[in-house]
Amino acid sequence: MIWPKHVTAWSVFSQCSGQWRYITGLSAKPVAQGIDRAAVASVMQMMGVEDTRETLQRLQHIEAGALEVMRQR
């Protein structure tokens, strides 16, 4: 269940699922760095998100959790 105050951020996060930034260091395995912010801004604009600052803050919490899981693999 998603709390109502998080629905917009979750929707933006979901729409940006293919917009992750990766870097490759000395290892051959790419490491996720986060979602491309330009893509986030574009998606929020297309979705008509009014409170972009609050939505971005909530999205960053979701992103941090996703990064934690992705880096465990």
C-alpha positions as CSV (number, residue, x, y, z in Angstrom):
1,M,0.0,0.0,0.0
2,I,1.2,3.5,-0.9
3,W,0.2,6.3,1.4
4,P,-1.7,9.0,-0.5
5,K,0.9,11.7,0.1
6,H,3.5,9.4,-1.7
7,V,1.4,8.5,-4.8
8,T,2.7,11.3,-7.0
9,A,6.3,10.6,-6.2
10,W,5.8,6.9,-6.8
11,S,4.2,7.6,-10.1
12,V,7.1,9.8,-11.2
13,F,9.6,7.2,-10.0
14,S,7.8,4.5,-12.0
15,Q,7.7,6.6,-15.1
16,C,11.5,7.1,-14.8
17,S,12.3,3.4,-14.5
18,G,14.5,3.4,-17.6
19,Q,16.4,6.6,-16.7
20,W,19.0,5.3,-14.2
21,R,22.6,6.7,-14.5
22,Y,25.4,4.2,-14.1
23,I,29.1,4.5,-13.8
24,T,31.8,1.9,-14.4
25,G,34.9,2.2,-12.3
26,L,37.8,-0.2,-12.1
27,S,35.4,-3.1,-11.9
28,A,33.6,-4.3,-14.9
29,K,30.3,-4.1,-13.1
30,P,28.3,-0.8,-13.7
31,V,27.1,0.9,-10.5
32,A,23.8,2.7,-10.3
33,Q,24.2,6.4,-9.3
34,G,20.6,7.5,-9.4
35,I,17.8,8.6,-11.7
36,D,18.6,11.3,-14.3
37,R,17.3,14.6,-12.9
38,A,16.5,16.0,-16.3
39,A,14.2,13.0,-16.9
40,V,12.6,13.5,-13.6
41,A,11.9,17.2,-14.4
42,S,10.5,16.3,-17.8
43,V,8.2,13.6,-16.4
44,M,6.9,15.9,-13.7
45,Q,6.2,18.5,-16.3
46,M,4.4,16.0,-18.5
47,M,2.4,14.7,-15.6
48,G,1.4,18.2,-14.5
49,V,3.0,17.9,-11.0
50,E,2.4,21.1,-9.2
51,D,4.6,20.7,-6.1
52,T,7.8,19.7,-7.8
53,R,10.0,20.4,-4.8
54,E,8.0,18.2,-2.4
55,T,7.7,15.5,-5.1
56,L,11.4,15.5,-5.7
57,Q,12.2,15.1,-2.0
58,R,9.8,12.1,-1.8
59,L,11.2,10.6,-5.0
60,Q,14.7,10.9,-3.6
61,H,13.7,8.8,-0.6
62,I,12.3,6.1,-2.9
63,E,15.4,6.3,-5.0
64,A,17.7,5.9,-2.0
65,G,15.8,2.7,-1.0
66,A,16.0,1.4,-4.6
67,L,19.8,2.1,-4.8
68,E,20.3,0.3,-1.5
69,V,18.6,-2.8,-2.9
70,M,20.4,-2.5,-6.3
71,R,23.8,-2.3,-4.7
72,Q,23.3,-5.4,-2.7
73,R,23.2,-7.5,-5.8
